[in-house]
């Protein structure tokens, strides 16, 4: 134990004494504590799918495609590996939990997870053209039409279109435009899917207050259809869209047996896109409002949606099943487009198909 030090100061004839505290012991620097980082080795195959929504094989294949973008950038011994970043983001998508909860479970700090999220999402967006492909050439569209007709009895169809809402929290300046018909804030996301539930096109940049028909007319794929790029090929949509020669909606008041049979086939076929919305929101709970609103700017939310669409298609390729959750929030239906806004050419096209394919 250090003893007090006494210093005597001589000032002429007077002596002054001052007592100083003992010197503090020199402190040694504490070693940083690093939490163990979660990996797949401790999980069974079923647990991996439960926590990350993909199999080990699918995750490893995805990592090989992403590792040049998300791999370890530092040579420090505790730098976060690329596979740890990928697993953390997959778990976040699957659970919809808060960042700090995911970060703690994965052995990260919250700010570190936030950086990893953006890095991994950007890398997945770069893969979107590989996994989300619309049938642009004639041979691809012929195959798509054949599958739709053989599977559902609906001719000339190359895609099913609809919109779904993804909850977010906008800034005060954007609050009004992002308020949807249920008075919640959201991004209105347009998707086109194929006959087996594969996602063919995603538009994830419009506020929740935007009408579905406006999203379509303003999107790149919508403008290609309007320019007659796809000729006689059609999309199927609900009555929230404008009836046209390339987008067929059901009859509001069918008057013949052929029109009724057309409606039945239309409903049976188009139910696939609604099924896809249920699948993707059940697989990635961050996209459903029951998992909470995404606390990011709309651009990043759009990238997260596109990333989940990529993962959905990867899950289909690996034949990974998903049960649709019973607690998903009900969809927000778009108000019907009024009859006078539908084209006569669209009505003629629908009548022609009903007569030629559903008259019996």
C-alpha positions in Angstrom: 0.0 0.0 0.0 1.4 3.4 -1.0 2.1 5.8 1.9 1.2 9.5 1.9 4.0 11.8 0.8 4.9 14.8 2.9 6.6 17.8 1.2 8.2 20.5 3.3 8.5 23.9 1.6 11.0 26.4 3.0 10.0 30.1 2.8 12.4 32.3 4.6 12.0 31.8 8.3 8.6 29.9 8.0 8.2 26.3 7.2 5.0 25.1 5.4 4.0 21.5 5.2 1.6 20.1 2.4 0.3 16.5 2.4 -0.3 15.0 -1.1 -2.5 11.9 -1.7 -0.7 8.7 -2.6 -0.1 8.1 -6.3 -2.7 6.0 -8.0 -1.7 2.6 -9.1 -1.2 2.2 -12.9 -4.2 0.7 -14.5 -3.7 -2.1 -17.0 -5.8 -2.0 -20.2 -8.7 -4.5 -20.2 -9.1 -6.9 -23.0 -12.1 -6.4 -25.2 -14.8 -9.0 -24.8 -16.2 -10.4 -28.0 -19.5 -12.3 -28.0 -19.4 -15.6 -29.8 -21.0 -15.3 -33.2 -23.8 -17.6 -34.3 -23.1 -20.0 -37.2 -24.9 -22.9 -38.8 -22.8 -25.6 -37.3 -24.8 -25.8 -34.1 -28.1 -26.1 -35.9 -29.8 -29.1 -37.5 -31.1 -28.7 -41.1 -34.6 -28.1 -39.8 -33.4 -25.4 -37.4 -31.4 -23.7 -40.2 -34.6 -23.4 -42.3 -36.5 -22.2 -39.3 -34.0 -19.4 -38.4 -32.8 -18.4 -41.8 -35.5 -19.6 -44.2 -33.0 -21.4 -46.5 -31.3 -24.7 -46.3 -27.5 -25.0 -45.6 -26.9 -25.8 -49.2 -28.9 -22.8 -50.4 -27.1 -20.4 -47.9 -23.7 -21.7 -48.9 -24.5 -21.3 -52.6 -25.8 -17.8 -52.0 -22.7 -16.9 -50.0 -20.4 -18.0 -52.8 -22.2 -15.5 -55.1 -22.1 -12.7 -52.5 -18.7 -13.2 -50.8 -16.8 -10.8 -53.0 -19.1 -8.0 -51.9 -19.7 -8.9 -48.2 -16.5 -10.8 -47.3 -14.2 -9.7 -44.4 -12.6 -6.3 -45.3 -10.2 -6.2 -42.3 -7.4 -8.6 -41.3 -8.2 -8.1 -37.6 -8.7 -11.4 -35.8 -12.3 -10.5 -34.7 -13.4 -8.9 -38.0 -16.9 -10.1 -39.0 -16.9 -12.7 -41.7 -19.1 -12.5 -44.7 -21.1 -15.6 -43.8 -21.8 -14.1 -40.3 -23.2 -11.0 -42.0 -25.3 -13.0 -44.4 -26.8 -15.1 -41.5 -27.5 -12.1 -39.4 -29.5 -10.4 -42.3 -31.3 -13.6 -43.2 -32.4 -14.0 -39.5 -33.5 -10.4 -39.5 -35.6 -10.9 -42.6 -37.1 -14.2 -41.2 -38.0 -12.9 -37.8 -38.7 -9.2 -38.3 -37.1 -8.6 -34.9 -35.5 -5.3 -33.9 -31.9 -4.6 -34.9 -30.5 -4.7 -31.4 -32.2 -8.1 -30.7 -30.7 -9.6 -33.9 -27.3 -8.0 -33.2 -27.2 -9.4 -29.7 -28.1 -12.9 -30.8 -25.6 -12.9 -33.6 -22.8 -11.4 -31.5 -22.7 -8.0 -33.1 -23.3 -4.5 -31.8 -26.4 -2.7 -33.2 -24.4 -0.1 -35.3 -22.3 -3.0 -36.7 -25.5 -4.9 -37.7 -26.9 -1.8 -39.3 -23.8 -1.5 -41.6 -23.9 -5.2 -42.4 -27.6 -4.9 -43.3 -26.9 -2.3 -45.9 -23.9 -4.1 -47.3 -25.7 -7.5 -47.7 -28.9 -5.9 -49.1 -26.9 -4.0 -51.7 -25.2 -7.2 -52.7 -28.5 -9.1 -53.0 -30.0 -6.3 -55.1 -27.0 -6.7 -57.5 -28.2 -10.4 -57.9 -31.8 -9.5 -58.7 -31.3 -9.6 -62.5 -30.1 -13.2 -62.2 -33.0 -14.4 -60.1 -35.9 -12.1 -61.1 -36.4 -12.4 -64.8 -39.4 -11.4 -66.9 -39.9 -13.4 -70.1 -38.8 -10.8 -72.6 -38.0 -12.9 -75.6 -40.6 -14.8 -77.7 -39.5 -18.3 -76.8 -39.6 -17.6 -73.0 -43.1 -16.1 -73.4 -44.3 -19.1 -75.4 -43.2 -21.4 -72.6 -44.9 -19.3 -70.0 -48.1 -19.2 -72.0 -48.1 -22.9 -72.4 -47.6 -23.5 -68.7 -50.4 -21.1 -67.8 -52.8 -22.7 -70.2 -52.0 -26.3 -69.3 -52.1 -25.6 -65.5 -55.0 -23.2 -65.3 -56.8 -23.2 -68.6 -56.1 -19.4 -69.2 -54.7 -18.6 -72.7 -52.1 -16.1 -73.8 -51.1 -15.3 -70.2 -47.5 -14.4 -69.3 -47.9 -13.0 -65.8 -50.1 -12.2 -62.8 -50.0 -8.7 -61.4 -51.0 -7.2 -58.1 -49.7 -4.9 -55.4 -49.0 -5.4 -51.7 -48.2 -3.0 -48.9 -45.1 -3.0 -46.8 -45.3 -1.0 -43.6 -42.7 1.7 -42.9 -42.4 4.9 -40.9 -41.8 7.9 -43.2 -40.5 11.3 -42.3 -43.0 14.0 -41.3 -42.6 15.7 -44.7 -43.6 12.4 -46.5 -46.2 11.2 -44.0 -49.3 12.1 -46.1 -48.2 10.4 -49.4 -47.3 7.2 -47.6 -50.7 6.9 -45.9 -52.7 4.1 -47.5 -56.4 3.4 -47.6 -56.3 1.8 -44.1 -54.6 5.0 -42.8 -51.3 3.2 -42.2 -48.0 4.2 -43.7 -46.6 1.8 -46.3 -44.7 1.3 -49.6 -47.0 0.1 -52.4 -45.1 -2.8 -54.0 -46.0 -4.1 -57.4 -45.1 -7.7 -58.3 -45.7 -9.9 -61.3 -45.5 -13.6 -60.8 -45.4 -16.7 -62.9 -47.5 -19.9 -62.9 -45.4 -21.7 -60.2 -45.2 -18.7 -57.9 -41.9 -17.4 -59.2 -41.5 -13.6 -59.0 -40.9 -12.1 -62.5 -40.8 -8.4 -61.8 -40.8 -6.1 -58.7 -41.5 -2.4 -58.5 -40.8 -1.1 -54.9 -40.6 2.6 -55.0 -44.1 4.1 -54.8 -45.7 5.5 -51.6 -48.7 3.6 -50.0 -51.1 6.3 -51.1 -50.4 5.6 -54.8 -53.2 3.7 -56.7 -52.1 0.3 -58.2 -53.0 1.4 -61.7 -50.7 4.4 -61.4 -47.8 2.2 -60.2 -48.3 0.0 -63.3 -48.6 2.8 -65.8 -45.5 4.5 -64.4 -43.3 1.4 -64.2 -40.9 0.2 -66.9 -42.8 -3.0 -67.5 -46.1 -1.1 -67.8 -44.7 1.2 -70.4 -43.4 -1.8 -72.4 -46.9 -3.3 -72.4 -48.4 0.1 -73.4 -46.0 0.3 -76.3 -47.3 -3.1 -77.6 -43.8 -4.6 -77.1 -45.5 -7.9 -76.0 -48.0 -7.9 -78.9 -50.9 -10.3 -78.0 -49.6 -11.5 -74.7 -51.5 -10.5 -71.6 -51.3 -10.0 -67.8 -54.1 -10.9 -65.4 -55.1 -8.4 -62.8 -58.0 -7.6 -60.5 -60.5 -4.7 -61.0 -58.1 -2.3 -59.4 -56.5 -2.1 -62.9 -57.7 -0.6 -66.1 -59.0 -3.2 -68.5 -56.9 -3.1 -71.7 -55.9 -5.5 -74.5 -52.8 -6.5 -72.6 -54.3 -6.6 -69.0 -57.5 -8.5 -68.5 -59.7 -8.1 -65.5 -62.7 -10.2 -64.5 -66.3 -9.3 -65.7 -68.0 -7.3 -63.0 -71.4 -8.6 -64.2 -71.0 -11.7 -66.4 -73.9 -12.1 -68.7 -73.2 -15.4 -70.4 -71.9 -18.9 -69.4 -68.7 -18.2 -71.3 -68.1 -15.0 -69.4 -68.8 -16.8 -66.1 -66.3 -19.6 -67.0 -63.8 -16.9 -68.0 -64.2 -15.4 -64.5 -63.8 -18.7 -62.8 -60.6 -19.4 -64.7 -59.3 -15.9 -64.2 -59.9 -16.2 -60.4 -58.3 -19.6 -60.2 -55.2 -18.4 -62.1 -54.8 -15.0 -60.4 -55.0 -16.5 -57.0 -51.4 -17.5 -57.4 -50.1 -14.0 -57.0 -52.1 -13.6 -53.7 -50.6 -16.9 -52.6 -47.1 -15.5 -53.4 -47.7 -12.5 -51.2 -48.8 -14.9 -48.4 -45.6 -17.0 -48.9 -43.1 -14.1 -49.0 -44.6 -12.4 -45.9 -44.7 -15.7 -44.0 -41.2 -16.6 -45.0 -39.8 -13.1 -44.3 -41.8 -11.6 -41.4 -40.1 -8.3 -41.7 -42.4 -7.6 -44.7 -45.6 -8.1 -42.7 -46.9 -5.5 -40.3 -47.3 -8.1 -37.6 -43.5 -8.1 -37.6 -43.5 -4.3 -37.1 -42.9 -1.4 -39.5 -39.5 -1.3 -41.1 -37.7 1.6 -39.5 -35.7 2.7 -42.6 -36.0 5.2 -45.4 -38.2 4.2 -48.3 -35.3 3.5 -50.6 -33.8 1.0 -48.2 -37.2 -0.5 -47.6 -37.5 -1.0 -51.4 -34.1 -2.7 -51.5 -35.2 -5.0 -48.6 -38.3 -6.0 -50.5 -36.3 -6.7 -53.7 -33.8 -8.8 -51.6 -36.6 -10.9 -50.1 -38.0 -11.4 -53.6 -34.6 -12.8 -54.7 -34.6 -15.1 -51.7 -38.1 -16.2 -52.4 -37.1 -17.3 -55.9 -34.0 -19.0 -54.5 -36.2 -20.9 -52.0 -38.4 -22.1 -54.9 -35.3 -23.3 -56.8 -34.2 -25.3 -53.8 -37.8 -26.5 -53.2 -38.0 -25.2 -49.7 -41.6 -25.2 -48.6 -43.3 -22.5 -46.4 -46.7 -22.6 -44.7 -48.7 -19.4 -44.9 -48.9 -17.9 -41.4 -52.4 -17.6 -40.0 -51.7 -14.2 -38.4 -50.8 -12.2 -41.5 -52.5 -8.8 -41.8 -55.3 -8.8 -44.4 -54.4 -7.3 -47.7 -55.4 -3.8 -48.7 -57.7 -3.9 -51.7 -57.4 -1.2 -54.3 -60.6 0.6 -55.3 -61.9 -0.6 -58.6 -61.2 1.3 -61.8 -64.5 2.7 -63.1 -66.0 1.2 -66.3 -65.6 4.4 -68.4 -61.8 4.3 -67.7 -61.5 0.8 -69.3 -60.8 0.7 -73.0 -63.2 -0.7 -75.6 -60.2 -2.5 -77.1 -59.7 -4.3 -73.8 -63.4 -5.2 -73.6 -63.2 -6.6 -77.1 -60.1 -8.6 -76.3 -61.7 -10.1 -73.2 -64.9 -11.0 -75.1 -62.9 -12.6 -77.8 -61.0 -14.8 -75.4 -64.2 -15.7 -73.5 -65.9 -16.7 -76.8 -63.0 -18.6 -78.3 -61.8 -20.5 -75.2 -64.7 -20.7 -72.8 -67.8 -21.2 -74.9 -67.5 -25.0 -75.0 
